[in-house]
Amino acid sequence: MANPEGKHIFGVVKVGTKGQIVIPKDARDIFDIKPGDSLLMLGDEKQGIALVKQDAFFEFADAILNAKEIDDSGEKQ
């Protein structure tokens, strides 16, 4: 069974005694994660945790903060 496009299962990682995990090589390659990159850890107590590259998150946040407001009728203000 193939994964849906853009969806991946990278396998299982173990948490070490210092709370560290190793991000699998395939995941690092696909998401262009390099040594020294900063990752933002997000969490939802019901759904789990997610890692996002800090730069990508800040670009996303900037786009939201600088977007034009759209009122309930769908018109830009």
TORKE-754036 format. One line per field, with one value per atom (N, C-alpha, C, O, CB): atom name; residue number from 0; residue in three letters; x negated, y negated, z negated. Coordinates in steps of 0.02 Angstrom, whole numbers, plus 50000, padded with zeros to 5 digits. Glycine has a CB too. Example, Ala and Ser with C-alpha at 12.3 -4.5 7.8 and 13.67 -1.06 7.14 Angstrom:
2
name <- (N;CA;C;O;CB;N;CA;C;O;CB)
resi <- (0;0;0;0;0;1;1;1;1;1)
resn <- (ALA;ALA;ALA;ALA;ALA;SER;SER;SER;SER;SER)
xx <- (49340;49385;49340;49288;49435;49358;49316;49355;49330;49296)
yy <- (50284;50225;50165;50166;50224;50112;50053;49998;49943;50030)
zz <- (49610;49610;49610;49577;49548;49646;49643;49606;49598;49714)
This chain:
77
name <- (N;CA;C;O;CB;N;CA;C;O;CB;N;CA;C;O;CB;N;CA;C;O;CB;N;CA;C;O;CB;N;CA;C;O;CB;N;CA;C;O;CB;N;CA;C;O;CB;N;CA;C;O;CB;N;CA;C;O;CB;N;CA;C;O;CB;N;CA;C;O;CB;N;CA;C;O;CB;N;CA;C;O;CB;N;CA;C;O;CB;N;CA;C;O;CB;N;CA;C;O;CB;N;CA;C;O;CB;N;CA;C;O;CB;N;CA;C;O;CB;N;CA;C;O;CB;N;CA;C;O;CB;N;CA;C;O;CB;N;CA;C;O;CB;N;CA;C;O;CB;N;CA;C;O;CB;N;CA;C;O;CB;N;CA;C;O;CB;N;CA;C;O;CB;N;CA;C;O;CB;N;CA;C;O;CB;N;CA;C;O;CB;N;CA;C;O;CB;N;CA;C;O;CB;N;CA;C;O;CB;N;CA;C;O;CB;N;CA;C;O;CB;N;CA;C;O;CB;N;CA;C;O;CB;N;CA;C;O;CB;N;CA;C;O;CB;N;CA;C;O;CB;N;CA;C;O;CB;N;CA;C;O;CB;N;CA;C;O;CB;N;CA;C;O;CB;N;CA;C;O;CB;N;CA;C;O;CB;N;CA;C;O;CB;N;CA;C;O;CB;N;CA;C;O;CB;N;CA;C;O;CB;N;CA;C;O;CB;N;CA;C;O;CB;N;CA;C;O;CB;N;CA;C;O;CB;N;CA;C;O;CB;N;CA;C;O;CB;N;CA;C;O;CB;N;CA;C;O;CB;N;CA;C;O;CB;N;CA;C;O;CB;N;CA;C;O;CB;N;CA;C;O;CB;N;CA;C;O;CB;N;CA;C;O;CB;N;CA;C;O;CB;N;CA;C;O;CB;N;CA;C;O;CB;N;CA;C;O;CB;N;CA;C;O;CB;N;CA;C;O;CB;N;CA;C;O;CB;N;CA;C;O;CB;N;CA;C;O;CB;N;CA;C;O;CB;N;CA;C;O;CB)
resi <- (0;0;0;0;0;1;1;1;1;1;2;2;2;2;2;3;3;3;3;3;4;4;4;4;4;5;5;5;5;5;6;6;6;6;6;7;7;7;7;7;8;8;8;8;8;9;9;9;9;9;10;10;10;10;10;11;11;11;11;11;12;12;12;12;12;13;13;13;13;13;14;14;14;14;14;15;15;15;15;15;16;16;16;16;16;17;17;17;17;17;18;18;18;18;18;19;19;19;19;19;20;20;20;20;20;21;21;21;21;21;22;22;22;22;22;23;23;23;23;23;24;24;24;24;24;25;25;25;25;25;26;26;26;26;26;27;27;27;27;27;28;28;28;28;28;29;29;29;29;29;30;30;30;30;30;31;31;31;31;31;32;32;32;32;32;33;33;33;33;33;34;34;34;34;34;35;35;35;35;35;36;36;36;36;36;37;37;37;37;37;38;38;38;38;38;39;39;39;39;39;40;40;40;40;40;41;41;41;41;41;42;42;42;42;42;43;43;43;43;43;44;44;44;44;44;45;45;45;45;45;46;46;46;46;46;47;47;47;47;47;48;48;48;48;48;49;49;49;49;49;50;50;50;50;50;51;51;51;51;51;52;52;52;52;52;53;53;53;53;53;54;54;54;54;54;55;55;55;55;55;56;56;56;56;56;57;57;57;57;57;58;58;58;58;58;59;59;59;59;59;60;60;60;60;60;61;61;61;61;61;62;62;62;62;62;63;63;63;63;63;64;64;64;64;64;65;65;65;65;65;66;66;66;66;66;67;67;67;67;67;68;68;68;68;68;69;69;69;69;69;70;70;70;70;70;71;71;71;71;71;72;72;72;72;72;73;73;73;73;73;74;74;74;74;74;75;75;75;75;75;76;76;76;76;76)
resn <- (MET;MET;MET;MET;MET;ALA;ALA;ALA;ALA;ALA;ASN;ASN;ASN;ASN;ASN;PRO;PRO;PRO;PRO;PRO;GLU;GLU;GLU;GLU;GLU;GLY;GLY;GLY;GLY;GLY;LYS;LYS;LYS;LYS;LYS;HIS;HIS;HIS;HIS;HIS;ILE;ILE;ILE;ILE;ILE;PHE;PHE;PHE;PHE;PHE;GLY;GLY;GLY;GLY;GLY;VAL;VAL;VAL;VAL;VAL;VAL;VAL;VAL;VAL;VAL;LYS;LYS;LYS;LYS;LYS;VAL;VAL;VAL;VAL;VAL;GLY;GLY;GLY;GLY;GLY;THR;THR;THR;THR;THR;LYS;LYS;LYS;LYS;LYS;GLY;GLY;GLY;GLY;GLY;GLN;GLN;GLN;GLN;GLN;ILE;ILE;ILE;ILE;ILE;VAL;VAL;VAL;VAL;VAL;ILE;ILE;ILE;ILE;ILE;PRO;PRO;PRO;PRO;PRO;LYS;LYS;LYS;LYS;LYS;ASP;ASP;ASP;ASP;ASP;ALA;ALA;ALA;ALA;ALA;ARG;ARG;ARG;ARG;ARG;ASP;ASP;ASP;ASP;ASP;ILE;ILE;ILE;ILE;ILE;PHE;PHE;PHE;PHE;PHE;ASP;ASP;ASP;ASP;ASP;ILE;ILE;ILE;ILE;ILE;LYS;LYS;LYS;LYS;LYS;PRO;PRO;PRO;PRO;PRO;GLY;GLY;GLY;GLY;GLY;ASP;ASP;ASP;ASP;ASP;SER;SER;SER;SER;SER;LEU;LEU;LEU;LEU;LEU;LEU;LEU;LEU;LEU;LEU;MET;MET;MET;MET;MET;LEU;LEU;LEU;LEU;LEU;GLY;GLY;GLY;GLY;GLY;ASP;ASP;ASP;ASP;ASP;GLU;GLU;GLU;GLU;GLU;LYS;LYS;LYS;LYS;LYS;GLN;GLN;GLN;GLN;GLN;GLY;GLY;GLY;GLY;GLY;ILE;ILE;ILE;ILE;ILE;ALA;ALA;ALA;ALA;ALA;LEU;LEU;LEU;LEU;LEU;VAL;VAL;VAL;VAL;VAL;LYS;LYS;LYS;LYS;LYS;GLN;GLN;GLN;GLN;GLN;ASP;ASP;ASP;ASP;ASP;ALA;ALA;ALA;ALA;ALA;PHE;PHE;PHE;PHE;PHE;PHE;PHE;PHE;PHE;PHE;GLU;GLU;GLU;GLU;GLU;PHE;PHE;PHE;PHE;PHE;ALA;ALA;ALA;ALA;ALA;ASP;ASP;ASP;ASP;ASP;ALA;ALA;ALA;ALA;ALA;ILE;ILE;ILE;ILE;ILE;LEU;LEU;LEU;LEU;LEU;ASN;ASN;ASN;ASN;ASN;ALA;ALA;ALA;ALA;ALA;LYS;LYS;LYS;LYS;LYS;GLU;GLU;GLU;GLU;GLU;ILE;ILE;ILE;ILE;ILE;ASP;ASP;ASP;ASP;ASP;ASP;ASP;ASP;ASP;ASP;SER;SER;SER;SER;SER;GLY;GLY;GLY;GLY;GLY;GLU;GLU;GLU;GLU;GLU;LYS;LYS;LYS;LYS;LYS;GLN;GLN;GLN;GLN;GLN)
xx <- (49958;50000;49955;49912;50048;49965;49925;49953;50014;49923;49908;49930;49962;49943;49871;50011;50037;49981;49933;50094;49987;49935;49916;49960;49957;49851;49827;49830;49808;49865;49857;49862;49809;49796;49934;49778;49722;49727;49751;49656;49704;49692;49617;49593;49736;49581;49509;49485;49425;49477;49530;49510;49515;49544;49441;49485;49489;49422;49369;49506;49424;49364;49370;49425;49354;49314;49314;49287;49242;49271;49314;49292;49234;49242;49350;49178;49120;49126;49175;49056;49076;49079;49079;49101;49020;49054;49054;49114;49117;48989;49162;49222;49212;49254;49245;49157;49142;49168;49174;49066;49185;49203;49160;49132;49279;49154;49119;49172;49215;49068;49170;49216;49190;49133;49223;49231;49208;49181;49205;49264;49130;49097;49146;49142;49043;49192;49241;49281;49295;49289;49301;49338;49294;49317;49364;49231;49185;49175;49173;49117;49169;49160;49222;49216;49143;49280;49342;49356;49378;49401;49344;49360;49299;49303;49391;49244;49183;49162;49147;49194;49160;49138;49063;49039;49177;49027;48954;48931;48968;48922;48870;48844;48844;48825;48772;48866;48870;48937;48950;48817;48980;49047;49086;49077;49086;49129;49173;49242;49270;49178;49269;49335;49381;49361;49333;49442;49492;49533;49558;49538;49540;49580;49648;49655;49545;49700;49769;49800;49779;49809;49850;49881;49955;49979;49848;49990;50061;50070;50052;50106;50096;50099;50141;50134;50127;50185;50226;50196;50205;50296;50161;50136;50062;50040;50151;50023;49952;49909;49931;49936;49848;49800;49783;49790;49737;49758;49736;49675;49669;49792;49630;49570;49577;49595;49505;49562;49566;49501;49477;49629;49473;49413;49431;49482;49384;49390;49404;49414;49461;49348;49372;49378;49445;49476;49321;49467;49531;49589;49636;49541;49585;49638;49641;49695;49627;49583;49582;49608;49642;49512;49592;49619;49695;49729;49588;49720;49792;49825;49876;49807;49796;49824;49823;49870;49785;49768;49763;49817;49847;49693;49830;49882;49950;49991;49883;49963;50028;50033;50084;50036;49980;49983;49986;50012;49922;49961;49961;50015;50017;49894;50059;50113;50166;50176;50145;50199;50254;50314;50326;50271;50351;50411;50465;50473;50436;50503;50560;50621;50622;50550;50672;50731;50775;50759;50771;50829;50873;50902;50921;50929;50907;50935;50883;50899;50964;50820;50767;50730;50687;50795;50747;50713;50653;50656;50762;50599;50540;50553;50587;50479;50525;50533;50468;50464;50557)
yy <- (50059;50000;49938;49931;50000;49894;49833;49778;49774;49809;49737;49680;49628;49623;49649;49589;49534;49485;49479;49497;49451;49405;49355;49323;49368;49350;49302;49326;49291;49239;49386;49414;49468;49506;49444;49472;49519;49553;49524;49483;49614;49649;49664;49701;49715;49636;49644;49699;49713;49578;49730;49783;49759;49706;49807;49797;49784;49755;49778;49848;49705;49679;49690;49691;49602;49699;49708;49645;49612;49769;49630;49573;49598;49647;49543;49564;49582;49557;49525;49554;49574;49556;49481;49458;49587;49443;49369;49338;49277;49341;49379;49352;49338;49305;49290;49361;49347;49402;49460;49339;49382;49429;49416;49361;49425;49465;49457;49452;49496;49515;49399;49391;49435;49427;49315;49482;49527;49490;49437;49574;49519;49488;49471;49417;49534;49516;49502;49439;49399;49562;49430;49371;49309;49257;49378;49314;49257;49237;49178;49273;49287;49273;49240;49189;49337;49268;49242;49171;49129;49287;49157;49092;49046;48993;49100;49066;49026;49002;48942;48966;49048;49032;49045;49100;49073;48993;48996;48985;48956;48943;49008;48994;48918;48879;49021;48899;48828;48796;48741;48791;48829;48801;48799;48841;48844;48750;48745;48771;48752;48671;48814;48842;48820;48819;48919;48802;48783;48845;48879;48724;48861;48918;48894;48852;48958;48920;48904;48964;49021;48883;48954;49011;49002;48947;49024;49056;49060;49122;49177;49063;49115;49171;49229;49285;49147;49218;49272;49300;49360;49248;49259;49281;49297;49337;49229;49268;49284;49222;49165;49337;49235;49181;49177;49225;49190;49118;49107;49062;49019;49075;49073;49031;48992;49019;49073;48927;48883;48843;48819;48835;48837;48795;48724;48697;48796;48695;48628;48577;48537;48606;48578;48529;48535;48485;48539;48597;48608;48582;48552;48682;48593;48569;48493;48464;48595;48460;48387;48358;48307;48362;48390;48367;48373;48328;48408;48429;48440;48388;48359;48511;48377;48327;48258;48220;48328;48241;48175;48166;48113;48166;48219;48215;48204;48166;48280;48235;48226;48155;48121;48277;48132;48066;48010;47956;48056;48021;47969;47979;47942;47967;48028;48040;47985;47958;48109;47970;47922;47955;48015;47896;47916;47944;47955;47916;47898;48008;48023;48026;48063;48091;47986;47985;48046;48088;47920;48051;48110;48118;48173;48105;48064;48069;48093;48106;48002;48100;48123;48066;48079;48168;48004;47947;47924;47923;47888;47907;47882;47812;47772;47882;47799;47732;47694;47637;47738)
zz <- (50000;50000;50000;49957;49939;50047;50053;50008;49997;50126;49982;49942;49988;50046;49904;49962;50002;50018;49981;49964;50074;50097;50042;50013;50160;50030;49980;49908;49863;49986;49897;49830;49823;49870;49816;49764;49754;49687;49638;49761;49684;49622;49622;49665;49614;49575;49574;49527;49524;49554;49490;49444;49373;49358;49459;49329;49257;49235;49256;49218;49191;49160;49085;49058;49177;49053;48980;48947;48973;48960;48889;48849;48806;48769;48806;48810;48770;48699;48681;48801;48658;48587;48575;48523;48551;48624;48618;48653;48661;48648;48674;48707;48781;48811;48672;48809;48879;48925;48906;48889;48986;49039;49100;49107;49057;49143;49206;49260;49266;49220;49300;49356;49412;49433;49379;49437;49489;49551;49569;49510;49582;49640;49695;49724;49667;49710;49763;49747;49792;49773;49684;49664;49670;49694;49591;49648;49654;49727;49743;49622;49771;49842;49873;49908;49880;49860;49889;49866;49905;49871;49801;49773;49768;49737;49705;49799;49803;49734;49724;49850;49686;49618;49614;49627;49564;49595;49592;49520;49479;49639;49503;49436;49423;49466;49429;49364;49345;49359;49335;49381;49398;49411;49345;49301;49464;49338;49280;49299;49351;49254;49257;49268;49212;49153;49273;49229;49180;49164;49210;49207;49100;49080;49059;49014;49023;49091;49075;49042;49055;49139;49000;48967;48957;48944;48902;48963;48948;48905;48926;49014;48844;48798;48823;48798;48733;48872;48899;48963;48978;48913;49003;49068;49069;49111;49119;49024;49022;49036;49026;49072;49059;49070;49144;49182;49028;49164;49232;49230;49187;49276;49277;49284;49349;49400;49284;49346;49404;49407;49356;49401;49467;49473;49452;49474;49545;49410;49383;49438;49435;49337;49489;49544;49579;49595;49594;49592;49626;49583;49609;49642;49518;49473;49473;49476;49403;49469;49468;49534;49534;49453;49590;49655;49656;49679;49713;49630;49626;49581;49599;49600;49522;49475;49506;49498;49409;49540;49572;49625;49631;49603;49663;49715;49684;49711;49757;49627;49593;49566;49575;49536;49533;49502;49553;49538;49458;49613;49665;49718;49767;49698;49707;49755;49748;49693;49743;49802;49800;49768;49778;49871;49729;49696;49748;49795;49640;49738;49780;49734;49685;49820;49750;49706;49720;49763;49716;49684;49690;49760;49779;49640;49799;49866;49916;49974;49888;49894;49939;49973;50015;49990;49956;49988;49946;49885;49997;49982;49948;49921;49953;49995;49863;49833;49836;49814;49761)
